[in-house]
Amino acid sequence: MAERVFNFYPGPATLPLPVLEAAREELLSFQSTGMSVMEISHRSKQYENLQNETEARLKRLLNMGDNYKVLFLQGGASTQFAMIPMNFLSPEKTADYLVTGSFAKKAYQEVKSFGRAHLAVDTSSENYCRIPRPEEIKFSADPIYVHLTSNNTIYGTQWQTFPDCGGTPLIADMSSDLLSRSFDPEPFGLIYAGAQKNLGPAGVTIVIIREDLLAKANPDLPTMYRYETFAKNNSLYNTPPTFSIYMVSLVLKWLEDLGGVKQIEQMNKEKAALIYEAIDQSDGFYRGHAEKNSRSLMNVTFRLPSEELENKFVQEATAEGLIGLKGHRSVGGLRASIYNAMSYEGCKTLADFMKDFVAKNG
């Protein structure tokens, strides 16, 4: 087997090595069935137990009660941009959107087909370099829900504390930071996440929905666009993405074995500090895109003095086994995605490379 690299791609992203090894061990025979998990029926007892266990693990890790249901859907977070207003918005009602990055903007743009969308805050004029202050958010009079994106992968910003919505259900796209840090789930009526950044492989979208909000969903939608369809059928109305869900289950077990969310949060802070320190101590050679009080623990974005040096950095880093560091075209520069599965060793290797690169090119 070729030596594994340090994978800093933003998604699909690196997975924990123990998870990959566990999947390899039972790839040909899941739980002694003589069949791969990709082959067994989603109606079988073995698979149903797996999916139920995955839901239970996720709720345990998030400290969520029985008033939340976990749905395993498809179509990525992008499908949720439309599915949420389809289920909860109507022409006479308003939903508030907090736009702090590209994906938050895409979610906002989908709403207009279903009802009124109120732009409560928008940081695009500053190229999404920060999270807004509480006093900047201007909620509408009576929003049906408030939507935000908790971590902005492209720009490297992250909500440090969530806004007080006064009892209005908060809906969050947590595709890139769910289970990376602890938070109070109570204000959230719905949380959704594409798995491919921090939870598992591409193919499954996790939706966590509070039952009081589920009860308000529009019952007059096509079957496959109703959250109620999946809630009533334990996400087994149609064939779910079984292998992706299986991999999520292994990731959740790995996280529990590590000590849970509080433990991984501390690890993530230590990992991110290595890279941010390399930026801050470079005498301006590296320039972080995000303001310091908005910095993400998951995606570190930064620029170099010139595009020529940025290209050289990527080329030399790749040769050292540091893969996927080129920034998104919206920001340019470099981006290190350091999700839960990225090791401390990987972050230290990158930080050391950054310091050496400054010494040679600064």
N, C-alpha and C positions, 0 to 999 in steps of 0.2 A: 504494500500500500504506500502511495506517495505520502510524504510528510505533510501534515495539515498546516495550513497557513493561519494567520490571524485575520479573520474576516470582518471588516468594518463596513460592509455593505448595509444600506438602510432597510433592506427588505426586498425579497426574502433574505433573512439574516442568519447569523450563526446560531447553531443549536448546541445545547450541552452535550459534550462527548459521551457521558454516561447514558444519555437518552438515545443517542445514535447506536451505541453498543447494545443496549437493551433491545432496541427494535431489531437489530441484526440477529440477535440470539433467537428470537422467536418469530422471525419473518416467515419461515416455512411452516410453522405449526404454532398457532396462537392458543395458549392455554391447553396444550396437548390435544387439540381438535384434529390435528393432521391437515389443517388448512391455514393459510395465511389470514390475518385479519382483513386483508383486502378481498378475500374470497368468501368469508362466511356471510350468511344472510343477516341483514340488519334487523330481521324479525327473530333471530335466534336469541335464546336466553343469555348466551355468553356475551353477545354484543350489547344487548339491552343492559346487562349488569355493568359492562364497561362504561356505557354512556351515563348511567345513573351515578356511578362512582366518580366520573369526571365532573359532573355537576356538583356533587357533594364536596369534592376536594376544592373546587373553585369557590364555593360559598364559604367553606371553612377558612380558606386563605384570606378572603375579603371580609370576614366577620359579618356575613349577611344572614339574616333570619329567614324563616320560612315564608315570609311575605314577598320574597323575590323568586322569580323563575329564570332558569338559564335555558336559552334557546340556541340550537346549533344550526345556523343558516348558511347560505351560499351567496355569492354575488359580491363579496367584499364590502368594506365600509362604504364604498361609493353607492351601492344599492340602498344602504340605509339613509343616505342623504335624501332620497325620495320617499322611502318607505315610512319614515317617521312622520313627515307632514301628511302623507296619505292616510295614516291611521289616526292622527290626533288633531289635524287642522281642518278648518272649513272656511268658506269664503268670508263669513262674518267674524271670524276670530283672528287673533294676532299671535305670532310666535316671535320671540326675541332672539337675535343671533349676535354673538360676540365674535367678531372676525379678527383673528390674530395670525393668520397664515393662509397658505394656498388651499388646504383642504377645508378649513373653516369657511373660506370664501365659496368654494364649490358647493358645500352644504347649503349655504345661504342662497345661492343662485337657484337651487332646485325648488325652493319653497314657493316661489311666486305662482306656480301652476295650481296650488292647492288652497292658498289663503294669503293673508297679509303677513309680510315679513318685515319686522322692524329691526333696523340695524342699530343695536344698542351701543356698539363701539366698533371702531375700525382703525387699525394701526398701519394700514397699507401705505400711507403717506411717508412713513418712516421705514419702509421696506421691512415691516414686521420684525423690528429689532428688539422689541420689548413686549412685555405683558402690561396691559393698562392698569392704572391705579383705580381703586374702587370708586373714587369720586368722578372718574371719567365715564363710567358706565351709566347710560341713561335708559332705564327700563321703560317700556310702554306702560299704559295705565293698568291693563289687566291681561298680561300674556298667558297663553295656555301652557307654554313651557318656555324655558330658556336653554339655548344650545351653545355649547362651546367645544373646542378641541383642546384637550388637556396638555398635549405636547406637540410642538410644531417641528416635525422632522427636518424640513427643508431649511428652516431658519435657526434652529437650535434654541428655541425658547420654550418655556414650560411654566404653567400656572403653579406658583409656589403655595398659594392658598386659593381656595375657590370662592367665588363671590356669594354673598348672602342674597338669595333670591326671594326672601320673605315668604317661604312656603310654596312658591311656584315650583313645580317639578323641574329639576335640572337634568338636562340630557347631555351626555358627553361622549364624544369620540375619543376613546382611550387606546386607539390601535397601537400606539408606540410606547405607552408607559404603564399599561395595566399590570398590576402585580410587581411593579418596580419600587413602590413606596407605599406606605400606609396612608389611609385617608378615611374619613367618616362617610360611609355609604348612604346614610339616612336621607340627605337632601336629594339624592339622585333617583329620579323616576325611571331612568333608562340609561344604561351604559352599553356601548357597542365597541367591538374591536376586531379588525382583521387579525388573524393569528400570526401572520408571517413575519412580524417584527419581534415580538417578545413572548409569544405563547406557544408557537409551534410552526409547522410548515404552512404554506399557502393552501387555500382550498376551503377553509371553514371560517365563518364569521360568527363570533360569539355576541349574543345579545342578552343582557341581564335586565329584566324588567320587573318593576314593582307592581304587585297585583292591583293596587288601587288605580294606577295609571292604565294597566291592561284593560280594566273594566270600562274605561272610557273610549276605547279604540272603536273606530268606525266599523260596524259589522257588514256594511254594504260594499265591500271591496271584493275583487276577484280572490278566490281561495288562497292562492299562493302569496298574496300581498298582505294577508291579515296575520298579525302576531298571534291572534287567538287560535288560528289553525295549528300552529306549531306548539303553542302552550297546551292545548287540549290533547294533542297527540304525542307528547313527549319528544318533539322534534323528529318524529318518525312518520309523518304524514306521507312523505315521499322518501326516496333513498337518500340518506344523509352522506356527507363526505367521510366515510367511516375511517379510512386510514389517517386522515388529518386529525380527526377527533381522538383516535388512538394515540397519536403522537402528542397531542395536547395533554392527554391523561398522563403520559410519561413525564412531560415537562413539569406538570403540577406535582407529581410525586417527587421528582428531583428537588423542586422548590421546598416542599414540606420537609424532605430529608435534610436540607440545608439549615432549616430552622424557621422557615416561613418568611413573610413579607418584611418584618422588621429587620431580620438578619440580612436579607438581600438589599434592603434600603441602605444599611450601613456600608455594605460592600460596594454598592453603586456610588455612594458618596466618596469613598476612598479611591475608587477607580477614576472617577471624573476629576477629582482633585489633582491627580498626577498630570493630566493633560492640560487642565486650566492653569496649573502652576507653570508648566512649560511655556504657555502663551504669555502669562503675566510677567514672567521673568526674562522675556526675550528682548527687552528694551524697544518694543514697538515693531520688531521684525515680524512677529505674528500679531494679527489684529482680529480679536474675536468679533463676530457679527452681532451676537446678542449682548445687550447690556448686562452687567454683572448680576443685578438682582433678578434677572429673568432667565438666567442660564439653565439649560436643560441638563439633566443627569444622563440622558439617553443619546443625545446627538450634539456633538461639539463642532461648531462651525467657525472657521477662521480663514483669513486671507494672509497672503505674503506680499512683499513689496512689489512684485510684478507677476504677470501671468507666466512669463518665461520661468521664473523660479518656482511657481506653483506646478507647472508641468514637470520640471526637473524633480521636485519633491515627490510627486506621484510616481514617476518612473523609478527613482531610486528606492522609494519605500516598497514598491511592488517587488523589486529585485531582492529585498530583504524579507519577503513573506508577509508584508503589511498590505493587505488587499482592500480595494473598494473605498479609497480615501478621496476620490474626486468629488467636489461639491456639486450641488444641483445648479443647473444653469441660471436659476432665479437669483442666486447669491454668488455663484462662482466660488473660486478658492477651494478649500478643503472641508471635508466633513468626516468625522469619526463617529460612527454609530456604535455605542457601547452598551448594548442591551444586557439584560440579566446574564445571558450565556457567555458574554465576553469576559474573559478571565482578567484578574489583576495583572497576571504576567503579560497578557497582550497589551494592556494599557501602559504598563511600565516600559515595555519594549518600544511602543510608539513614542512615549514621552522622552525616552533616552535618544531615540532616533531624531526627534525634533531638536533636542539640545545639540546633538552632534551636527545636524544640518545648519543650525545657526552659526556654530563655530567655524564651519567651512565656507559659508555663503553670506554671513552677515556683514 
